[in-house]
């Protein structure tokens, strides 16, 4: 059964759903009160980036005292900065929200690791039907990624995917298009971006507009980082040294307690590596001549976990519906449509 026919059986018009997506894009094109410039603006490329457990305060542009995120800061300074961007308090429901446009009460993914239903229609289905190439890279976590799963990225509308069921660290293991697990060596955010850039180059040669989802494994625990990134944070205040936090061990997978200072050094290194990878993607879009008509969106999937939380102006943490559990960074770049920096405080 096609996604369109299943939609009609549930009393949902596939055409109207497409119109809803189009309307959303049209609303974005009116942000500055003018018509967008440039060619092919009716079919923009779309890239959705998502960090894993990345809270609102953990970017330089929101005033973090230690973190270095120069490329997200540039996006916030040049595009649309969403200062009150909210997600679900945990991971999988947010990802389902993004894919389906529906609340977890509607599609049934209430907790981490719970699959989407096979009959759900995603934005990838709709854009694929509209002629877009669709690719997924990184964390999936709304179903298994193996070939015979009805809720793998292919079942949910993606033509190609390099994905993992859950989070991952250095030297990650991914499945390509449902094939056997394959180990990649290096920093995981950089690996994903390199793979995504190769994908974008192929689609550009084929003259196909693309919808590309890149869901990082960072900065989810357990933490790790490249030495050059770790070195940036070796001077964190000693006041964090005597505070112990609970987190997953990289070596055993069991819960352990460690000095918060050492944990933060690793967590912040992951965020900086992810930020640098986003910068590499932005540069590639510019080099390929795709930047102006590409909607590039970044957000977190939920707030900061207890292991990464220090002094904060907000209450709560990941898993709670207080501000620190649901408020995340949100920025959109789209030069053809957002030519001047803007800030939204709309919830």
C-alpha positions as a printed NumPy array, in Angstrom:
array([[  0.   ,   0.   ,   0.   ],
       [  1.395,   3.41 ,  -0.952],
       [  1.643,   6.239,   1.597],
       [ -0.94 ,   8.15 ,  -0.407],
       [ -3.532,   5.381,  -0.334],
       [ -3.006,   4.723,   3.371],
       [ -3.505,   8.442,   4.   ],
       [ -6.823,   8.42 ,   2.201],
       [ -7.953,   5.352,   4.152],
       [ -7.353,   7.323,   7.348],
       [ -9.362,  10.226,   5.958],
       [ -6.323,  12.42 ,   5.301],
       [ -5.883,  14.051,   1.914],
       [ -2.36 ,  13.489,   0.572],
       [ -2.821,  16.525,  -1.657],
       [ -3.766,  18.676,   1.324],
       [ -0.735,  17.427,   3.256],
       [  1.476,  18.468,   0.336],
       [ -0.258,  21.835,   0.306],
       [  0.471,  22.176,   4.026],
       [  4.201,  21.636,   3.416],
       [  4.092,  24.133,   0.544],
       [  2.258,  26.657,   2.709],
       [  4.927,  26.344,   5.398],
       [  7.629,  27.125,   2.855],
       [  5.629,  30.039,   1.485],
       [  5.276,  31.497,   4.973],
       [  9.035,  31.344,   5.345],
       [  9.459,  33.146,   2.015],
       [  7.515,  36.113,   3.376],
       [  9.656,  36.673,   6.468],
       [ 11.103,  39.921,   5.124],
       [  7.937,  41.023,   3.337],
       [  9.412,  40.558,  -0.14 ],
       [  9.634,  37.991,  -2.89 ],
       [ 12.692,  35.73 ,  -2.77 ],
       [ 15.41 ,  36.32 ,  -5.328],
       [ 17.413,  33.792,  -7.312],
       [ 16.535,  30.851,  -9.52 ],
       [ 14.402,  27.82 ,  -8.691],
       [ 13.145,  29.33 ,  -5.435],
       [  9.95 ,  27.303,  -5.679],
       [ 11.985,  24.125,  -5.124],
       [ 14.555,  24.88 ,  -2.45 ],
       [ 16.94 ,  22.274,  -1.168],
       [ 16.258,  21.385,   2.47 ],
       [ 18.731,  20.139,   5.071],
       [ 17.605,  19.343,   8.606],
       [ 20.372,  19.063,  11.2  ],
       [ 19.749,  17.849,  14.74 ],
       [ 22.048,  17.525,  17.731],
       [ 21.496,  14.798,  20.312],
       [ 20.882,  16.089,  23.89 ],
       [ 21.973,  19.626,  22.969],
       [ 20.387,  22.178,  25.307],
       [ 19.506,  25.825,  24.617],
       [ 22.303,  27.316,  26.702],
       [ 25.035,  25.209,  25.101],
       [ 25.977,  27.543,  22.263],
       [ 28.129,  30.623,  22.204],
       [ 25.385,  32.865,  20.833],
       [ 23.219,  32.186,  23.895],
       [ 25.995,  33.338,  26.182],
       [ 27.651,  30.104,  27.272],
       [ 30.771,  31.019,  29.254],
       [ 33.003,  28.236,  27.892],
       [ 31.628,  26.612,  24.741],
       [ 33.045,  27.5  ,  21.336],
       [ 30.451,  27.19 ,  18.56 ],
       [ 31.551,  29.729,  15.923],
       [ 29.559,  28.277,  13.03 ],
       [ 26.247,  27.985,  14.84 ],
       [ 26.941,  31.517,  16.068],
       [ 27.344,  32.624,  12.422],
       [ 24.06 ,  30.97 ,  11.48 ],
       [ 22.322,  32.734,  14.348],
       [ 23.86 ,  36.058,  13.336],
       [ 22.981,  35.814,   9.64 ],
       [ 19.697,  33.895,   9.506],
       [ 16.6  ,  33.316,  11.592],
       [ 17.387,  32.788,  15.273],
       [ 14.612,  30.98 ,  17.149],
       [ 15.121,  31.994,  20.768],
       [ 12.175,  30.033,  22.147],
       [ 12.458,  26.8  ,  20.239],
       [ 10.996,  23.84 ,  22.113],
       [ 11.328,  20.094,  21.578],
       [  9.966,  17.059,  23.366],
       [ 11.776,  16.271,  26.666],
       [ 13.314,  13.116,  25.15 ],
       [ 14.701,  12.077,  21.807],
       [ 12.479,   9.78 ,  19.732],
       [  9.248,  11.803,  20.127],
       [ 11.014,  14.91 ,  18.763],
       [ 12.295,  12.977,  15.774],
       [  8.823,  11.63 ,  15.114],
       [  7.429,  15.172,  15.38 ],
       [  9.86 ,  16.389,  12.723],
       [  9.208,  13.49 ,  10.372],
       [  5.419,  13.396,  10.617],
       [  4.426,  16.896,  11.737],
       [  2.225,  15.181,  14.317],
       [  2.142,  15.029,  18.109],
       [  3.262,  11.775,  19.795],
       [ -0.316,  11.333,  21.004],
       [ -1.224,  10.912,  17.334],
       [  1.549,   8.618,  16.142],
       [  2.394,   6.723,  19.354],
       [  6.123,   7.337,  19.906],
       [  6.167,   8.386,  23.548],
       [  9.569,   7.213,  24.784],
       [ 13.111,   6.816,  23.404],
       [ 13.529,   3.888,  21.043],
       [  9.822,   3.38 ,  20.334],
       [  9.241,   2.937,  16.588],
       [  7.001,   4.955,  14.36 ],
       [  4.049,   3.051,  12.989],
       [  4.683,   1.753,   9.449],
       [  1.582,   3.539,   8.131],
       [  2.801,   6.999,   9.146],
       [  3.358,   9.491,   6.325],
       [  6.538,  11.534,   6.658],
       [  7.809,  14.704,   5.077],
       [ 10.29 ,  12.48 ,   3.208],
       [  7.353,  10.626,   1.59 ],
       [  5.771,  13.887,   0.512],
       [  8.935,  15.47 ,  -0.827],
       [  9.915,  12.262,  -2.613],
       [  6.53 ,  12.29 ,  -4.339],
       [  7.237,  15.917,  -5.292],
       [ 10.458,  14.941,  -7.057],
       [ 13.013,  15.442,  -4.29 ],
       [ 15.942,  13.157,  -3.614],
       [ 15.714,  12.119,   0.047],
       [ 18.631,  11.021,   2.23 ],
       [ 19.124,  10.301,   5.928],
       [ 22.471,  10.319,   7.736],
       [ 23.146,   9.462,  11.38 ],
       [ 20.89 ,   8.684,  14.301],
       [ 17.459,   7.255,  13.458],
       [ 15.941,   6.017,  16.753],
       [ 12.369,   5.747,  15.472],
       [ 12.746,   2.146,  14.328],
       [ 15.42 ,  -0.382,  13.345],
       [ 17.641,   0.504,  10.385],
       [ 18.028,  -3.075,   9.126],
       [ 16.775,  -3.876,   5.633],
       [ 13.676,  -5.889,   6.618],
       [ 12.301,  -3.318,   9.062],
       [  9.134,  -1.571,   7.841],
       [ 10.152,   1.505,   9.828],
       [ 13.714,   1.874,   8.594],
       [ 14.555,   5.154,   6.813],
       [ 13.66 ,   3.571,   3.457],
       [ 10.247,   2.594,   4.763],
       [  9.773,   6.144,   5.977],
       [ 10.444,   7.76 ,   2.605],
       [ 14.233,   8.06 ,   2.281],
       [ 15.851,   6.888,  -0.954],
       [ 19.289,   6.489,   0.624],
       [ 20.508,   6.273,   4.195],
       [ 23.619,   5.793,   6.301],
       [ 22.12 ,   5.346,   9.731],
       [ 22.366,   3.939,  13.245],
       [ 19.475,   2.757,  15.432],
       [ 20.59 ,   4.96 ,  18.346],
       [ 23.458,   7.217,  19.445],
       [ 27.145,   6.676,  18.594],
       [ 30.574,   8.036,  19.445],
       [ 34.03 ,   8.016,  17.842],
       [ 34.588,   5.309,  15.194],
       [ 30.846,   4.76 ,  14.697],
       [ 29.089,   1.806,  13.113],
       [ 26.443,   2.553,  10.458],
       [ 24.202,   0.618,   8.09 ],
       [ 24.11 ,   1.802,   4.5  ],
       [ 20.657,   1.336,   3.013],
       [ 19.885,  -1.462,   5.477],
       [ 23.048,  -3.424,   4.727],
       [ 25.338,  -5.095,   7.27 ],
       [ 26.893,  -2.863,   9.963],
       [ 30.044,  -1.106,   8.793],
       [ 32.6  ,   0.595,  11.042],
       [ 33.854,   4.054,  10.122],
       [ 36.965,   5.5  ,  11.7  ],
       [ 37.13 ,   9.05 ,  12.981],
       [ 34.993,  11.742,  14.587],
       [ 31.354,  10.827,  14.014],
       [ 30.023,  14.286,  13.127],
       [ 32.749,  14.739,  10.512],
       [ 32.029,  11.305,   9.037],
       [ 28.342,  12.129,   8.636],
       [ 29.012,  15.488,   7.027],
       [ 31.567,  14.034,   4.592],
       [ 29.053,  11.365,   3.554],
       [ 26.271,  13.944,   3.237],
       [ 28.42 ,  16.257,   1.101],
       [ 29.18 ,  13.391,  -1.29 ],
       [ 25.447,  12.733,  -1.481],
       [ 24.686,  16.389,  -2.245],
       [ 27.283,  16.421,  -5.016],
       [ 25.648,  13.404,  -6.658],
       [ 22.208,  14.978,  -6.489],
       [ 23.499,  18.258,  -7.878],
       [ 24.945,  16.416, -10.875],
       [ 21.555,  14.781, -11.372],
       [ 19.849,  18.216, -11.15 ],
       [ 17.601,  16.935,  -8.375],
       [ 16.462,  19.096,  -5.459],
       [ 17.295,  17.319,  -2.221],
       [ 15.829,  16.809,   1.216],
       [ 18.627,  15.686,   3.509],
       [ 18.329,  14.824,   7.2  ],
       [ 21.562,  14.737,   9.241],
       [ 21.053,  13.646,  12.841],
       [ 24.28 ,  13.749,  14.837],
       [ 25.2  ,  11.379,  17.648],
       [ 26.742,  14.281,  19.566],
       [ 26.712,  15.407,  22.282],
       [ 24.905,  12.385,  23.762],
       [ 26.764,  10.481,  26.477],
       [ 29.036,   8.556,  26.825],
       [ 31.379,  11.339,  25.796],
       [ 34.588,  11.291,  23.779],
       [ 36.531,  13.708,  21.639],
       [ 39.553,  14.365,  19.487],
       [ 42.58 ,  15.615,  21.374],
       [ 42.55 ,  18.963,  19.533],
       [ 38.965,  19.547,  20.691],
       [ 39.576,  18.306,  24.212],
       [ 42.511,  20.706,  24.506],
       [ 40.193,  23.684,  24.023],
       [ 38.558,  22.973,  27.383],
       [ 41.432,  21.802,  29.569],
       [ 41.256,  25.103,  31.456],
       [ 37.672,  24.646,  32.699],
       [ 37.308,  25.885,  36.309],
       [ 38.518,  23.563,  39.032],
       [ 35.221,  24.017,  40.881],
       [ 33.753,  21.254,  38.72 ],
       [ 36.468,  18.76 ,  39.679],
       [ 34.96 ,  17.701,  42.994],
       [ 31.408,  17.327,  41.649],
       [ 30.533,  13.78 ,  40.605],
       [ 27.993,  13.005,  37.881],
       [ 26.484,   9.724,  36.754],
       [ 26.736,   8.679,  33.12 ],
       [ 27.319,   5.708,  30.837],
       [ 30.815,   4.276,  30.583],
       [ 32.406,   4.148,  27.136],
       [ 34.262,   1.002,  28.148],
       [ 31.54 ,  -1.091,  29.789],
       [ 28.223,   0.507,  28.902],
       [ 27.335,   0.541,  32.606],
       [ 26.473,   3.54 ,  34.762],
       [ 29.494,   5.043,  36.507],
       [ 30.359,   8.226,  38.387],
       [ 33.046,  10.593,  37.174],
       [ 34.343,  14.067,  37.886],
       [ 32.087,  16.604,  36.225],
       [ 35.08 ,  18.592,  35.033],
       [ 36.414,  15.705,  32.956],
       [ 32.918,  14.936,  31.671],
       [ 32.341,  18.547,  30.589],
       [ 35.676,  18.67 ,  28.759],
       [ 34.556,  15.692,  26.672],
       [ 30.996,  16.939,  26.184],
       [ 32.104,  20.369,  25.07 ],
       [ 34.666,  18.797,  22.714],
       [ 31.825,  16.867,  21.055],
       [ 29.74 ,  20.02 ,  20.623],
       [ 32.662,  21.908,  19.104],
       [ 33.391,  19.032,  16.693],
       [ 29.732,  18.972,  15.651],
       [ 29.807,  22.746,  15.163],
       [ 32.957,  22.501,  13.02 ],
       [ 31.263,  19.859,  10.87 ],
       [ 28.299,  22.176,  10.351],
       [ 30.781,  24.811,   9.221],
       [ 32.236,  22.353,   6.727],
       [ 28.755,  21.695,   5.341],
       [ 28.042,  25.417,   5.016],
       [ 31.304,  25.926,   3.147],
       [ 30.519,  23.013,   0.83 ],
       [ 27.101,  24.467,   0.013],
       [ 28.776,  27.76 ,  -0.879],
       [ 31.451,  26.086,  -3.01 ],
       [ 28.836,  24.045,  -4.869],
       [ 26.687,  27.124,  -5.496],
       [ 23.837,  25.673,  -3.424],
       [ 23.911,  27.889,  -0.369],
       [ 21.478,  30.618,  -1.433],
       [ 18.578,  28.31 ,  -2.223],
       [ 19.135,  25.762,   0.537],
       [ 17.091,  25.897,   3.726],
       [ 19.536,  24.818,   6.431],
       [ 17.942,  24.199,   9.829],
       [ 19.604,  23.183,  13.079],
       [ 17.979,  22.229,  16.38 ],
       [ 18.483,  19.971,  19.387],
       [ 16.216,  17.003,  20.096],
       [ 15.789,  17.705,  23.833],
       [ 17.47 ,  19.587,  26.632],
       [ 20.704,  19.039,  28.523],
       [ 21.09 ,  15.795,  30.536],
       [ 22.142,  15.924,  34.205],
       [ 25.696,  14.858,  33.34 ],
       [ 26.205,  18.007,  31.249],
       [ 24.316,  20.537,  33.345],
       [ 26.14 ,  23.199,  35.343],
       [ 24.841,  26.507,  36.661],
       [ 21.753,  27.483,  34.709],
       [ 19.16 ,  30.216,  34.613],
       [ 16.482,  27.537,  34.046],
       [ 14.974,  24.616,  35.944],
       [ 15.073,  20.942,  35.065],
       [ 17.071,  18.787,  32.647],
       [ 16.531,  16.22 ,  29.891],
       [ 13.405,  14.144,  30.5  ],
       [ 11.61 ,  16.922,  32.385],
       [  9.103,  19.395,  30.997],
       [ 10.804,  22.323,  32.671],
       [ 12.754,  24.739,  30.481],
       [ 16.057,  22.861,  30.564],
       [ 14.342,  19.699,  29.375],
       [ 12.592,  21.099,  26.323],
       [ 14.244,  24.357,  25.234],
       [ 16.872,  23.804,  22.544],
       [ 18.933,  25.812,  20.038],
       [ 17.079,  26.592,  16.823],
       [ 18.457,  28.442,  13.781],
       [ 17.546,  28.573,  10.091],
       [ 19.668,  29.86 ,   7.201],
       [ 18.178,  30.421,   3.751],
       [ 19.843,  33.411,   2.046],
       [ 17.344,  33.647,  -0.833],
       [ 14.485,  34.027,   1.619],
       [ 16.103,  35.32 ,   4.834],
       [ 18.548,  37.931,   3.476],
       [ 18.775,  39.808,   6.761],
       [ 19.244,  38.482,  10.295],
       [ 16.065,  38.018,  12.271],
       [ 15.201,  36.842,  15.773],
       [ 11.943,  35.217,  16.79 ],
       [ 10.772,  34.909,  20.381],
       [  7.561,  33.115,  19.414],
       [  7.154,  29.854,  21.351]])
